[in-house]
Amino acid sequence: DEEFAIVARHGTRTGMRTPEAFGVQPVISVEELNNAVASVAAATLKDDIIAYIVDIVRATRTSPALETGASPRAASALATAARARAALDGRDFVIPDDVKTLALPTLRHRILLSPAAEIEGKTTEETLAALIEQTAAPR
């Protein structure tokens, strides 16, 4: 039947098409990608930056405006994103601005507003932005 054919064509190795078949061309080489990954891995996180990340994420778990806060995995994701930003900026160390800049896009989809906050017309973005602003950054 038709459904069987779709699964057979797309759900197995047979019939899989390469990106090139869709006109997608590589923009960097494997070596360049490996170098970028190494640059991110080389960017250091000092303890005060780690504490800043943890403080932001913990604030999401204690906020009465949030039904569900961000998990420790969210903190790890924010740390990795901050390291990537540092590497893209040519640094081998993370600064508080890296964390602050990426906290909203990294955490926004990992939290849920409380029903009361929703009734009050609050948004996830403004609630999270306020928590980030209220969290003291290291100097």
C-alpha positions in Angstrom: 0.0 0.0 0.0 1.0 3.7 -0.3 1.9 4.1 3.4 4.1 1.0 3.3 5.9 2.4 0.2 6.6 5.7 1.9 8.1 4.1 4.9 10.1 1.7 2.8 11.4 4.6 0.7 12.2 7.0 3.5 12.5 4.9 6.6 15.3 2.8 5.4 18.7 3.4 3.9 17.3 2.5 0.5 16.0 5.5 -1.3 17.8 8.1 0.9 18.9 11.1 -1.0 22.0 13.1 -0.3 22.0 16.8 0.3 23.6 17.3 -3.1 20.5 15.7 -4.7 18.6 18.7 -3.3 21.1 21.2 -4.6 22.7 21.8 -1.2 26.4 22.5 -1.4 28.9 22.5 1.5 29.9 26.0 2.8 32.9 24.8 4.8 35.2 21.8 4.7 35.2 19.0 7.3 38.6 20.4 8.5 37.1 23.8 8.9 34.2 22.4 10.9 36.5 20.4 13.1 38.6 23.5 13.7 35.4 25.4 14.7 34.4 22.7 17.1 37.9 22.7 18.6 37.7 26.5 19.0 34.5 26.2 21.0 35.9 23.4 23.1 39.0 25.5 23.8 37.0 28.5 25.1 37.3 28.4 28.9 34.6 29.0 31.5 35.9 30.5 34.7 34.1 29.5 37.9 32.4 32.9 38.2 30.9 32.5 34.8 29.7 29.0 35.6 28.1 30.4 38.8 26.4 33.2 36.7 24.9 30.6 34.4 23.7 28.5 37.3 22.2 31.5 39.0 20.2 32.5 35.9 18.9 28.9 35.4 18.1 28.5 39.1 16.2 31.8 39.0 13.9 30.3 36.4 13.1 27.4 38.8 12.3 29.7 41.8 10.3 32.4 39.9 6.6 32.4 40.8 5.9 33.6 37.3 7.1 30.3 35.8 5.4 27.0 36.1 8.4 25.1 34.8 12.0 26.4 35.0 15.0 25.4 33.0 16.9 22.2 33.8 20.6 21.7 34.5 20.8 20.5 30.9 19.6 24.0 29.9 22.6 25.4 31.9 24.9 23.2 30.0 23.4 24.3 26.7 23.8 28.0 27.8 27.5 27.3 28.7 28.1 25.7 25.3 26.4 28.6 23.5 28.5 31.1 25.4 31.7 29.3 24.5 30.7 29.3 20.9 30.0 33.0 21.0 33.4 33.6 22.6 35.1 31.5 19.9 33.2 33.4 17.1 34.4 36.6 18.6 38.0 35.3 18.5 38.3 34.8 22.3 39.4 31.7 24.1 37.4 32.7 27.2 33.8 33.4 28.0 32.7 36.8 29.3 29.4 37.7 31.1 28.1 39.4 28.0 28.3 36.1 26.1 26.0 34.5 28.7 23.7 37.5 28.9 23.3 37.7 25.1 22.5 34.1 24.7 20.5 33.4 27.8 17.1 34.4 26.3 17.4 32.5 23.0 18.9 29.5 24.8 16.4 29.3 27.6 13.1 30.7 26.2 11.8 27.4 24.9 12.8 25.5 28.0 10.5 27.3 30.4 6.7 27.6 30.9 4.8 30.5 32.3 2.5 29.9 35.2 -1.2 30.2 34.5 -1.3 33.3 36.8 1.4 35.0 34.8 -0.4 34.2 31.6 -3.7 35.7 33.0 -1.7 38.8 33.9 -0.6 39.1 30.3 3.1 38.4 30.9 5.1 36.7 28.2 7.9 34.2 28.4 10.4 36.6 26.9 9.7 39.5 29.2 9.7 37.2 32.3 12.9 35.6 31.3 14.5 38.9 30.3 13.6 40.3 33.8 15.2 37.3 35.5 18.4 37.7 33.5 18.5 41.5 34.3 18.0 40.8 38.0 20.8 38.2 38.1 24.1 39.8 39.1 26.8 39.3 36.5 30.4 38.7 37.6 32.8 41.7 37.3 
